[in-house]
Amino acid sequence: MIAPLDWGLGHATRCIPIIQCLQKNGHEITIAGNHATQTMLKKEFPTVEFIFIKGYNIQYPTNIGSFNRKILQQIPKIWWAIVREHFWLRALLKKRSWDLLISDNRYGLHTKKIPTVFITHQLRVQTGSGKLADDLIQSILYQKINKFTQCWIPDEASNNINIAGLLSHPIKKPNRYKYIGPLSRLNVNNVTQGNTILVILSGPEPQRTILENILLEQLHDSTEKIIFVRGLPLASNEMTQQKNIQFKNYIDSIELEKTMEEAEMVVCRAGYSSIMDLLKLSKKAIIIPTPGQTEQEYLAMHLNQLKLFVVQSQKNISLKDAFDLSRNSCPENNSFNFEGYKKALEELGI
């Protein structure tokens, strides 16, 4: 059973290569997720069994200045969701059985009845509230993570060259941890690159819509050829094409792979799964962290220091300047091993 968190679609998309590998090895897969997760993954795996599990349903503020306060207010809800999913699993295992359970950031899905794997790149959550707060959150989360058979970290083991920096390489590690290298659902096909700009929106509302409106305003008079993927897998109505901008609510992995390889550059959020996809294809990109989301803000700073991508804040976006800077950048993925998860599965005997 594979159970990705619903906090954005990135947790689900980075599970795709693991699911594909398990299927190739002849295993039967069950995917547990809420409606949005199921809708997206059914496009990739139409014949796989799906079971419903409630999401965390985190709400984000419109005012970025109240981000931390809004998240803190929801800690009881998050904690209850973790407890609820644990008892959901206990009840389910009285009726069903699996050989392995892989949880992507769902802290409650641990059990002693079968091997369990916990996937996370956030071992040191950047709260933005100082070291004491970071230490406290890490201690609480490790209590949950250490109940799993293994903890898989989708990043390189090296402290010198890695994707997530201190997020995935804290001084203190959980028990039975393993670096499995980055995860990406995309494959390198070496197709001919064109001159298209690919915009990929993702993440929670209302910030997804806010960024969409900002980008559309700046792109309105652009002469660039643009494909605008809105990140709305549940939406049924497509936006009408505007001048040189083609809109898509959502595209599956096969289409995304082709579209991204053909694109000259990408504009997207600083979500970890998006970053791993960009590095897999060695794409030039402009990344815009979600305001107030400390993980993305830290990732953007770390990647900017490595000179991998052009980083701009949502508040001060200038796409024209960013396009010029990005065309002179040169991301490389030569040091990253995107096949490490296969060895991790093999070592589990799966």
N, C-alpha and C positions, 0 to 999 in steps of 0.2 A: 504494500500500500504506500502510495506517495501522497503526502498532505502538505501542500504549500500554503503559507499565510496569505491572507487576502489584502494585506497592507500594500497596495499597489500590485500591478501584474508581474513585476520583476521576479518575485519569488516563484511564480508559476513558470515563467519563460525559462528561467535558468535550470529548472528541473527537466526540461524537454530532452536534452542530450542523455540524461540518466535514464529516462523512460525509454528512449530509443535503443539504448544499449541493452537494457533489460529485455526488451522485446526481441531484439536480435539474438539474444542468448536463450530465447525460448520460454521466458517467464510470462505468466499471466499477471496483468497489472490492474489494480484498483486505484482510482484517483479520488481523493476526498477533497471537496472544496465547496465554496458557496456559489451562488448563481453566476457571478462575473467570472470566477476562476473556471467553472465548468464550461461556460459559453466559449471562452478563449481556447481551452485545451481540447474541447470537442472538435474544433476546427483542425487540430493537429492529429488527434487520435479518435476518430469517429467510432471505432469498434471497441474501445476500452470501456470497462465498467466504471461508472461514476456513482459515488454516494455523497449525499449532502452533509456538510458540516457547517455550522454557523460561523460567520466571519467575526472579526473584532470590531468592524464598523467604526473605525476611528474617524472623528470629525475634526476638520481643520478650520481655523478662523480666517476670516477675510483680512483682518488687521494683523499683519505679520508681527507687530510688536507684542501681541498677546499670545504668540504661538506656544511658548513654554508653559504659560499659565493654563492654556486650553488643554494641553497634553497632561499636565499634572492633575487637572480636574477629572480626567478620564482614567487615571490609574486604577481606581476601584473597579471600573468597568473592564479594563484590560485584565486585571487580576481575576475577576469573576469569569471572564472568557477562558482563561487558562485552566481554572478549576473545572469549568463546565466541560471543556473538551477532554479533560482527563477522565471524567466520569462517563462521558460519551464513549470513549475508547474502551473502558472497562466493561460497559454494558455490551458493546459490539463484539468484544472478544469472547463473550459467553455464547454467541451464536455463530461466529465466523473465526477463521484462523488464517494467518499469513505467515510466510517464512521470514519476512523482513518488513519493517516499517521505516520509511524515510520521512522525517518531518523537517520541512524548511521553515524554521523560525516559529513553529508552534510548540511552545514550551510545555504544554500539558500532555503531549502525546508520547509519554514514556510508560513502559510496562516491563515487568520482569518475565513475562510469559514468552516473549519473542525478542530477537535482537532488534534494537532501535538505533537509528542514526539521526543526529541532529545537525542540520546544515545552517551555518551562519558565518557572516564575515564581520559581525559586530561583537567582538569579544570585549571591547573597551568602548562603550557607548559614550559619545561626546555630548554631554547634556548641555554644555554652555553655562553651567552653574558652578564650575570649579571642581578641584580635585576631590574634595570630600564627597560631593554628590556623585561624581564618576565612580569613586571607590564603592560607595554604597550600592549603586545600581549594578556594578559588576559583581559584587558579592551575592546579591539577590539572584541575579541571572545564573551565576555559576552553580548555585544550589539546585536549580532546575536542570541545567545542562549536564551536570555530573550524574544525573539519574539515567541518562541515555548510555547505550553500549559504547557508542563512539560519537565524537564531535568532528564533523568535516568542515574544513575552512576552505572556501573557494578562492584561494590566492596562492601565490608562490611562497615557499618556506623562507626564502632569503629575506634577511632584514635590510639588505641594501637596495634591491630592486624588487618592488612589489607594487600592487595596485592600491591597496587600502590603507597602507601606512600603519599608524598606531591602532586603527580600528581592528585590524586582524593580527597585529603583532604586539600585543601588550607584554609587559614584563611577566605578569602572572598569567598562566594558561590554565584552561580547564583540564580535567582528567581525560586521558585516552583521546587526545586530540590528534588530528591528522590534516596536514595541508594537502589538498587534492588538486591544486592548480585552478585557474579560472574556468568558469563554465560559460559556454556560449552555444546557443541553438543553431548558429549560423556556420556555414562551411565556405571555405575559400575555393572559388571556381575560376579565378583569374579572367573574368569577363572584361570586355573593353570598357574603360571608364569614359563617361560622357561629361557634360557640363551642367548637369542638373543639381539643384540644391534640394536635399531631402530634409524636411522638418518632421520630427517625431515628437509628438506630445504624449505625456504620460503623467501619472501621479494623481493625487487627490484633488477634489474640488474644495474651495473655489479657485485655487491657484492654477489649475489646468486651464480654466476658461480665461483667467486674467492674463496668463502668458499668451494664450491664443489670440486674444484681442490686441495685445501689444505687438505681436509679430505681424498680424494681418495689417495693422496700421502702417508699420514700417515697410512691409513688402508691397503695399498697394501700388506704388509707382515704380517698382523694381522691373528691370528688364531681364532678370534672371529667370530661367525655367525652373519652376518650383513644384515639388510634390509634397503635399501637406497631409501627413497622417495624424489624425486627431486623437487617437488612443481611446476610442469609444466603441468597444466590441459589442455593447448592448444596443447601440443606436441603430435605427432602421433607415432613416432618411439621410442621404448624402447631401452635402452642401454643393451648390451649383458652382461650376468652374468660373473663376474670375480671371479674365485676361490670361496671364501666363501661369496661374496657380491651379493645379489639379488637386481636388480634395478626395481623401479616402478616410472613412471612419476607423477602419482597422484593416491590417493585412496580415496574413499568416506567415509562418517562418519562411516558406519557399519563396513567396513574393517579396518579403522583406529582404531576404538574402540577395536576390537578383537586383532589387531596386537600390539597395545600399551599395552594392559593388559597382553599379553603373553610375552612382552619384559622385560628383566632384567633391562634395563635402556634406556634412550632416549638422543639423542644429537640433539639440535635444537637452533634456534635463540631465543632471549629474547623478542619476540613479545608477546603482552599482551594476545591474544587469546590462543596462545600455552601454556603460563604459566597457564592460567585458566584450560585448558585441563589436564595438568600435575597434578595440585592440585586436580582436581576432581577424578583422578584415583590413587592419592598418589604415583606417579612414581618418582623414582630416576632419576635425569637428570643432564646433562652438558649443560649449556646454554651459548651461544656465542653471545653477542650483535653485531648488525650491526655497524661497525666502523663509528663514526661521527654522528650516529643517537642518539641524546641526550636522547630521551625518553627511548630507550632500554638500553642505558648505565646507566641511572638513575635506571631503574627497576632492572637491574642486580645487581647494588650496594645495593639496598634496600633488595632484596631477599637474597643476600649473607650475609648481616647483620643479617637477620632472620634465617640463616643457613638452608634454605630450599633446595637450590640447589648448585652444584658446578659451579662456574663461571670462564670462561677463555676468554681472549681477543683473537681476531682473529690473531693478530700479533704474539702472543706467545703461540699458541696452542700446548699442549702436551697431546694427547689423552690417552697415556699409563698411565701417572700420574693422569689424570682426571678420568679414569676408576677406579683406585684404591681408589681415594678419594670418588667417587660417591657411590661405594659399601658400604662405611661406613656411608653414609648419611641416613637420615630417614625423608622424607617429610610427613607432616600430613595435612589433610584438615578438621579435626574434627570441627574446629571453623568456617568454611565457609558454608554459606547457599546458595546452588545452586538452590533453588526453589523460591527465592524472587520475580522474575519477574512475577510469576503466580499471586501473591497477587497484584502487581502493575497493571496488566491487569484487575484483578477483580475490583479494586478500580476505574478504568476508566469506568467500566460498560461493558467491552468487554469480 
